[in-house]
Amino acid sequence: MKVGLLGAGYILDAHAKALLAIPGVEIAAVCDLSRRQAEQAAKRYGINRVTGNIDELLSAVSSVHILLPPQLHEQAARRALEAGKHVFLEKPMGIASASCRELEEIARLRRVELAVNHNFLFVPAWEKLRNDIHSGTIGPIDNLIVNWFYPLALLKSGPFNNWILASPENLVFELFPHLIAFAIDAIGPLEDIRATARRPIDLPAGGMAIRHWNVLASSGPAQIELNLSVTGGAVNRSVLVRGGAATAYCDYDKDIYRKTEPSRHPPIIDDFLSVQRQGWQQILGSTKVIARSIAGTLGKRSYASPYGYSFEKSIGAFYLNIAGGDDRRLSADLGRQTIEACEAIVRSAGIVPLLPKHPRKIAGKPKPSVLVLGGTGFIGRHLLRELARKNIPMRLATRNAGAAQLLLSGQVCEILEGDIGDPEFLAKALEGISTVFHLAKFEGTQWEDYLRGEVQVAKTVGEGCLRADVKRLIYAGTIDSYYSAKPQDTIIGETPVDPRINERNFYARSKAASEQVLMQLHTEQGLPVVIFRPGIVIGEGGPASHWGVGRFWNDAAVDYWGNGRNKLPFILVEDVARALVRGMEVAGVEGRAFLLTDEPLMSARDYVAVLSGILGMRIRSRSKSILRHYLGDVGKELVKHLITHPNRRIPSFRDWSCRAQVARYDSSATCLAMDWQPAGSRDALIERGIKPMAEEMLR
């Protein structure tokens, strides 16, 4: 069976790993409009054919996995089905039940398999509950409750042009199929649907999302309740069933199942035995989960997590269905019924679709003199705001113009879409520019990725600036490139980067290597570069669970880098933006590096105490020695080396020892040279730094 993957986004990895585990199945081709993304996927999974044309894909395969955004599902599935191909369609099946019915009919006429992936239906904990329901162990179902309490990261950081945020009803079609599928699989189609939508939140460019949903419905005599919240907080993704013979609880996020059945004992004894049985069920269930996870990790299988395991089971069931099986959890009928329920939820809640937004055109704009690279990031957005405040005409180069238009709504800024690592695009972006701010940040998994995505790009930008006769290039480095593990040391702008930088993490290494490339261009060819190294940056739009403070496992639990008592080099993001702008205004500073930190005003413990107070929530915090952090990393990397994981590395104690930032930072030279002054008070750090981030968590 030759398989084609249509779409090379993040979900491709789960499908590819699952397919590689199925005998007799070959991933023959991958198709995406972004050929670079398709080629990267092909390289990861040994796929021989890469294309950007769907017809070419269909000609090479007998089944297609459609991994596109929801609004494209129906059209792509129709083309594949009409070409006589089996189709495995990521949920939602579509965004209109009438179109879903048409897909069902095409599949029937062409005699091909059409499956819809509601992969949580294949989590082992749900399979146990499902079997107990259908075997009669639970008895006639009186009540079924499905919860999805899970933060939606897009609401905080975007990209805000993601389909799920384009209109309020899209969130229903994206997330509710998971909840509805459980109910239909357990009992049957939903009836008498009544929905309530609460806690709307305004998004950039006038968009709006609704964060709390409650749906009451029925299926025969059973009452059904579906609860969804995408706000921050503790995670709970679960199903609770009450039947005539037992109650049962399934945590499909953690893959835990427990069942409560009455015994023949008196109530007081029955209560004790019931709690005892539930405890043993959870102990045995969690032991199986961790054993399967370890086995999956060592075997490089997708089932290293319940989520990956469910994908492997779901996709395996699809190919069994093609061979004559009949697993109804994949049926197009169930897929269409979930969409009918989504439509009913939207109608009942009174949700009105938003009209598409068009970027406003501004007449008579002055030609930009400043180019910002990385302007949609945390510091970049504040830099653009500071430039706008000073009426400096600017241009933004970005990979995603649509996301930038939403994110920067209301700001006068010319936007160019392209790859700054492409010399031709960069030359176009540099036309008429006198100052360039290079704040673009790269994230990868291997050092070669950083060499290509960070260091080589910095070189391309520097050489492009020389050709365009740019007057000033301002590059954002990081204090992570310093060696900061000695409390007796004082670090200033002139302090060289860690002399053993090769022992540090890839981000610190790549930033230092980029600085070296740019300074070499300055020395040899006169590149007018100025380097700024910001400290632990806090403020509006930043993460309250800041890893500069400690290892935040979630919003309510943190391990300090050490004891958390030393003062940290915090800096307000607005102060960083002002310093960067001063970097383009002050003469005679080319070839120098400047430190951007405030006075040592607050420790990690102070930060967490303030954050806890603002949130009204106790954040569980503890000291954890650097040695313990390091040994934990060693254990993890040992496993990676045992299984020859492609991202394995040698842990560095030197790198971990710098996390605590115990050295003292002194930015007085920056203040003098730039005529710049940071906030300089603890109250300012709280009011303009921690408080806005905490309020963002509470929104």
Disulfide bonds with the S-S distance in Angstrom:
none
